[in-house]
Amino acid sequence: MKELLGQIDKPGVIESSCILQGAEISVSTFVSRNHETVAKKAFSYVFQNVTKLRTKHDEAHLEIGGKRLSGFMLQDQRVLICMSDKNTNVSLVRDHIYLLKPKVEA
């Protein structure tokens, strides 16, 4: 799975990524100082609120400082979380993820 995250991380589009399973990170390319705070806490909050609203959204984006976190719901209640520069076109991030999403869900 770590090799697959290496394909997701793409210079100029996605700096790092991880997969969140429930409240735990199963695999990550985030640097250790960002690992806990950015990935777990921020996106747990975002997707818990999406679930409460019972919407059909399967992605969320959150800007923190100069970075953007993009979370994509996967099968089995997993979330793929990607970090990019906040000036990166979100459509580039989305297109890149949806191209690789079938491999991640396999």
N, CA, C and O of each residue as an XYZ file, in Angstrom:
424
protein
N       0.830     -1.195      0.000
C       0.000      0.000      0.000
C       0.871      1.254      0.000
O       0.512      2.264     -0.605
N       2.010      1.187      0.677
C       2.921      2.337      0.710
C       3.394      2.685     -0.705
O       3.556      3.860     -1.035
N       3.616      1.658     -1.540
C       4.024      1.897     -2.923
C       2.923      2.622     -3.686
O       3.204      3.483     -4.520
N       1.669      2.275     -3.402
C       0.538      2.919     -4.064
C       0.454      4.386     -3.670
O       0.166      5.236     -4.513
N       0.701      4.696     -2.398
C       0.716      6.098     -1.981
C       1.838      6.847     -2.695
O       1.721      8.044     -2.959
N       2.913      6.149     -3.003
C       3.991      6.761     -3.773
C       3.534      7.185     -5.163
O       4.058      8.149     -5.721
N       2.561      6.469     -5.727
C       1.985      6.853     -7.021
C       1.016      8.018     -6.860
O       0.879      8.847     -7.760
N       0.349      8.078     -5.720
C      -0.597      9.168     -5.460
C       0.164     10.470     -5.266
O      -0.228     11.509     -5.796
N       1.255     10.413     -4.507
C       2.082     11.605     -4.313
C       2.711     11.964     -5.653
O       3.436     11.164     -6.245
N       2.426     13.172     -6.124
C       2.885     13.591     -7.450
C       3.387     15.025     -7.349
O       2.622     15.911     -6.967
N       4.650     15.277     -7.679
C       5.189     16.639     -7.599
C       4.298     17.646     -8.329
O       3.858     17.414     -9.455
N       4.050     18.758     -7.661
C       3.220     19.809     -8.232
C       1.729     19.593     -8.063
O       0.934     20.481     -8.371
N       1.337     18.409     -7.572
C      -0.088     18.121     -7.372
C      -0.326     17.709     -5.918
O      -1.028     18.408     -5.187
N       0.244     16.596     -5.497
C       0.042     16.083     -4.137
C       1.401     15.880     -3.480
O       2.256     15.163     -4.000
N       1.588     16.527     -2.321
C       2.863     16.447     -1.606
C       2.975     15.180     -0.770
O       4.033     14.552     -0.732
N       1.893     14.802     -0.101
C       1.896     13.604      0.730
C       0.466     13.119      0.900
O      -0.491     13.846      0.633
N       0.340     11.868      1.352
C      -0.990     11.277      1.471
C      -0.991     10.214      2.563
O       0.060      9.765      3.020
N      -2.196      9.825      2.967
C      -2.340      8.742      3.931
C      -3.732      8.142      3.795
O      -4.619      8.723      3.169
N      -3.904      6.975      4.391
C      -5.215      6.341      4.437
C      -5.621      6.239      5.891
O      -4.902      5.691      6.728
N      -6.792      6.781      6.166
C      -7.361      6.782      7.513
C      -8.428      5.701      7.571
O      -9.369      5.714      6.778
N      -8.288      4.763      8.502
C      -9.261      3.687      8.716
C      -9.840      3.888     10.100
O      -9.180      3.616     11.103
N     -11.079      4.366     10.157
C     -11.660      4.721     11.447
C     -10.879      5.876     12.040
O     -10.765      6.932     11.418
N     -10.342      5.690     13.228
C      -9.563      6.741     13.882
C      -8.058      6.515     13.747
O      -7.267      7.250     14.338
N      -7.660      5.509     12.978
C      -6.246      5.166     12.867
C      -5.727      5.364     11.449
O      -6.448      5.139     10.476
N      -4.486      5.783     11.341
C      -3.829      5.913     10.050
C      -3.152      4.580      9.742
O      -2.291      4.122     10.492
N      -3.553      3.964      8.627
C      -2.999      2.649      8.300
C      -1.678      2.742      7.538
O      -0.796      1.902      7.723
N      -1.536      3.754      6.687
C      -0.300      3.951      5.934
C      -0.199      5.428      5.582
O      -1.213      6.088      5.352
N       1.028      5.948      5.540
C       1.183      7.389      5.352
C       2.513      7.738      4.708
O       3.521      7.065      4.921
N       2.497      8.810      3.911
C       3.739      9.408      3.426
C       3.921     10.803      4.027
O       4.836     11.532      3.645
N       3.043     11.176      4.975
C       3.177     12.455      5.670
C       4.451     12.439      6.499
O       4.835     11.398      7.031
N       5.112     13.596      6.613
C       6.239     13.693      7.534
C       5.684     13.551      8.943
O       4.534     13.912      9.193
N       6.468     13.041      9.847
C       5.962     12.692     11.174
C       5.327     13.862     11.915
O       4.371     13.657     12.663
N       5.823     15.071     11.733
C       5.245     16.197     12.475
C       3.831     16.531     11.991
O       3.044     17.092     12.754
N       3.490     16.197     10.738
C       2.145     16.448     10.215
C       1.219     15.255     10.395
O      -0.003     15.400     10.377
N       1.790     14.107     10.564
C       1.049     12.849     10.570
C      -0.155     12.873     11.503
O      -1.283     12.676     11.049
N       0.048     13.102     12.755
C      -1.019     13.012     13.749
C      -2.006     14.166     13.645
O      -3.209     13.940     13.515
N      -1.522     15.376     13.701
C      -2.396     16.550     13.735
C      -3.192     16.723     12.466
O      -4.419     16.813     12.502
N      -2.507     16.772     11.351
C      -3.159     17.081     10.085
C      -4.102     15.973      9.658
O      -5.282     16.222      9.413
N      -3.611     14.790      9.570
C      -4.399     13.719      8.985
C      -5.551     13.275      9.868
O      -6.701     13.301      9.430
N      -5.276     12.873     11.084
C      -6.327     12.297     11.918
C      -7.358     13.314     12.369
O      -8.553     13.132     12.134
N      -6.919     14.360     13.000
C      -7.854     15.269     13.653
C      -8.665     16.098     12.675
O      -9.883     16.205     12.819
N      -8.019     16.681     11.693
C      -8.733     17.562     10.766
C      -9.780     16.811      9.964
O     -10.925     17.256      9.883
N      -9.420     15.688      9.372
C     -10.384     15.013      8.520
C     -11.388     14.178      9.273
O     -12.489     13.948      8.773
N     -11.050     13.720     10.450
C     -12.072     13.063     11.266
C     -13.199     14.052     11.514
O     -14.375     13.705     11.403
N     -12.841     15.268     11.847
C     -13.835     16.314     12.105
C     -14.685     16.596     10.867
O     -15.913     16.637     10.952
N     -14.039     16.790      9.723
C     -14.771     17.123      8.495
C     -15.737     16.012      8.119
O     -16.912     16.282      7.869
N     -15.272     14.772      8.072
C     -16.141     13.695      7.614
C     -17.182     13.295      8.647
O     -18.238     12.787      8.272
N     -16.927     13.502      9.924
C     -17.972     13.270     10.924
C     -19.123     14.221     10.688
O     -20.284     13.829     10.810
N     -18.825     15.464     10.353
C     -19.888     16.432     10.101
C     -20.626     16.136      8.803
O     -21.839     16.334      8.732
N     -19.931     15.672      7.786
C     -20.603     15.285      6.543
C     -21.557     14.130      6.828
O     -22.684     14.122      6.333
N     -21.122     13.167      7.613
C     -21.965     12.024      7.957
C     -23.197     12.468      8.731
O     -24.298     11.981      8.473
N     -23.026     13.378      9.669
C     -24.158     13.867     10.456
C     -25.198     14.545      9.583
O     -26.396     14.437      9.841
N     -24.742     15.244      8.547
C     -25.666     15.942      7.656
C     -26.313     14.998      6.648
O     -27.234     15.386      5.930
N     -25.834     13.770      6.598
C     -26.355     12.740      5.689
C     -26.329     13.187      4.230
O     -27.278     12.960      3.479
N     -25.254     13.808      3.852
C     -25.107     14.231      2.460
C     -24.460     13.106      1.663
O     -23.994     12.116      2.226
N     -24.439     13.273      0.364
C     -23.824     12.271     -0.501
C     -22.415     12.678     -0.916
O     -21.842     12.090     -1.834
N     -21.857     13.678     -0.246
C     -20.497     14.110     -0.574
C     -19.513     13.001     -0.229
O     -19.600     12.391      0.837
N     -18.583     12.745     -1.131
C     -17.566     11.741     -0.847
C     -16.165     12.340     -0.865
O     -15.167     11.621     -0.909
N     -16.108     13.667     -0.830
C     -14.818     14.336     -0.723
C     -15.000     15.643      0.033
O     -16.087     16.218      0.077
N     -13.900     16.092      0.625
C     -13.912     17.364      1.350
C     -12.531     17.988      1.215
O     -11.529     17.289      1.061
N     -12.496     19.308      1.276
C     -11.239     20.045      1.141
C     -11.169     21.063      2.267
O     -12.166     21.698      2.610
N      -9.986     21.209      2.833
C      -9.791     22.073      3.982
C      -8.436     22.746      3.844
O      -7.422     22.074      3.659
N      -8.414     24.085      3.935
C      -7.146     24.813      3.867
C      -6.653     25.125      5.268
O      -7.400     25.609      6.119
N      -5.376     24.836      5.488
C      -4.718     25.138      6.755
C      -3.402     25.814      6.394
O      -2.498     25.184      5.845
N      -3.304     27.101      6.708
C      -2.099     27.846      6.342
C      -1.917     27.851      4.838
O      -2.843     28.189      4.101
N      -0.747     27.485      4.379
C      -0.455     27.462      2.950
C      -0.730     26.122      2.292
O      -0.342     25.903      1.144
N      -1.395     25.224      3.003
C      -1.658     23.879      2.481
C      -3.155     23.616      2.362
O      -3.970     24.243      3.039
N      -3.495     22.679      1.488
C      -4.876     22.212      1.367
C      -4.881     20.713      1.628
O      -4.061     19.972      1.085
N      -5.807     20.280      2.458
C      -6.029     18.858      2.679
C      -7.266     18.462      1.899
O      -8.302     19.121      1.988
N      -7.161     17.399      1.143
C      -8.293     16.872      0.391
C      -8.527     15.452      0.864
O      -7.608     14.634      0.875
N      -9.746     15.161      1.252
C     -10.101     13.830      1.719
C     -11.122     13.206      0.793
O     -12.086     13.855      0.388
N     -10.907     11.943      0.459
C     -11.784     11.213     -0.449
C     -12.232      9.924      0.234
O     -11.401      9.117      0.652
N     -13.537      9.734      0.345
C     -14.067      8.518      0.947
C     -13.760      7.339      0.034
O     -13.907      7.422     -1.186
N     -13.335      6.248      0.644
C     -13.080      5.000     -0.065
C     -14.053      3.945      0.451
O     -14.876      4.228      1.322
N     -13.960      2.742     -0.081
C     -14.778      1.643      0.421
C     -14.360      1.310      1.847
O     -13.267      1.668      2.287
N     -15.241      0.622      2.557
C     -14.963      0.148      3.918
C     -14.660      1.275      4.895
O     -13.844      1.108      5.800
N     -15.308      2.417      4.719
C     -15.165      3.557      5.630
C     -13.724      4.039      5.767
O     -13.332      4.537      6.823
N     -12.948      3.895      4.721
C     -11.592      4.429      4.717
C     -11.605      5.786      4.037
O     -12.467      6.069      3.205
N     -10.639      6.625      4.400
C     -10.520      7.955      3.807
C      -9.092      8.125      3.295
O      -8.128      7.893      4.025
N      -8.968      8.530      2.035
C      -7.673      8.881      1.460
C      -7.494     10.374      1.664
O      -8.300     11.169      1.182
N      -6.447     10.759      2.371
C      -6.182     12.163      2.669
C      -4.910     12.581      1.937
O      -3.874     11.922      2.031
N      -5.012     13.685      1.210
C      -3.886     14.189      0.428
C      -3.593     15.631      0.822
O      -4.510     16.408      1.088
N      -2.320     15.981      0.858
C      -1.929     17.349      1.151
C      -1.274     17.949     -0.088
O      -0.398     17.345     -0.707
N      -1.724     19.155     -0.431
C      -1.150     19.878     -1.563
C      -0.984     21.339     -1.171
O      -1.493     21.778     -0.140
N      -0.272     22.079     -1.996
C      -0.179     23.516     -1.801
C      -1.562     24.112     -2.025
O      -2.298     23.647     -2.895
N      -1.926     25.132     -1.254
C      -3.276     25.682     -1.384
C      -3.520     26.331     -2.744
O      -4.672     26.535     -3.125
N      -2.464     26.658     -3.478
C      -2.620     27.253     -4.805
C      -2.716     26.221     -5.926
O      -2.917     26.579     -7.086
N      -2.575     24.952     -5.585
C      -2.730     23.893     -6.587
C      -4.191     23.810     -6.991
O      -5.077     23.819     -6.136
N      -4.442     23.730     -8.273
C      -5.803     23.629     -8.784
C      -6.455     22.357     -8.235
O      -5.950     21.254     -8.442
N      -7.574     22.522     -7.538
C      -8.247     21.387     -6.912
C      -8.725     20.375     -7.961
O      -8.849     19.188     -7.659
N      -8.988     20.826     -9.168
C      -9.390     19.900    -10.237
C      -8.250     18.955    -10.611
O      -8.493     17.794    -10.940
N      -7.011     19.442    -10.562
C      -5.862     18.570    -10.819
C      -5.766     17.481     -9.759
O      -5.526     16.314    -10.070
N      -5.956     17.877     -8.502
C      -5.924     16.913     -7.399
C      -7.033     15.887     -7.591
O      -6.784     14.682     -7.537
N      -8.239     16.354     -7.811
C      -9.408     15.477     -7.968
C      -9.210     14.506     -9.142
O      -9.432     13.304     -8.997
N      -8.797     15.021    -10.288
C      -8.601     14.158    -11.463
C      -7.540     13.092    -11.204
O      -7.706     11.934    -11.589
N      -6.454     13.488    -10.553
C      -5.373     12.544    -10.248
C      -5.874     11.439     -9.317
O      -5.578     10.263     -9.530
N      -6.628     11.814     -8.294
C      -7.138     10.825     -7.337
C      -8.142      9.895     -7.993
O      -8.061      8.679     -7.816
N      -9.082     10.439     -8.745
C     -10.097      9.582     -9.357
C      -9.497      8.645    -10.405
O     -10.071      7.593    -10.685
N      -8.366      9.005    -10.984
C      -7.668      8.111    -11.897
C      -7.099      6.901    -11.141
O      -7.133      5.778    -11.644
N      -6.580      7.139     -9.934
C      -5.941      6.075     -9.146
C      -6.866      5.421     -8.120
O      -6.506      4.399     -7.537
N      -8.036      5.985     -7.893
C      -8.938      5.488     -6.846
C      -9.270      3.998     -6.988
O      -9.300      3.307     -5.969
N      -9.519      3.463     -8.186
C      -9.796      2.021     -8.288
C      -8.650      1.154     -7.759
O      -8.899      0.100     -7.174
N      -7.407      1.581     -7.954
C      -6.260      0.825     -7.434
C      -6.219      0.881     -5.913
O      -5.893     -0.111     -5.261
N      -6.548      2.030     -5.352
C      -6.514      2.203     -3.899
C      -7.605      1.362     -3.247
O      -7.398      0.795     -2.174
N      -8.759      1.281     -3.889
C      -9.885      0.543     -3.315
C      -9.768     -0.964     -3.513
O     -10.494     -1.727     -2.877
N      -8.862     -1.402     -4.389
C      -8.715     -2.843     -4.671
C      -8.091     -3.581     -3.503
O      -7.897     -4.795     -3.573
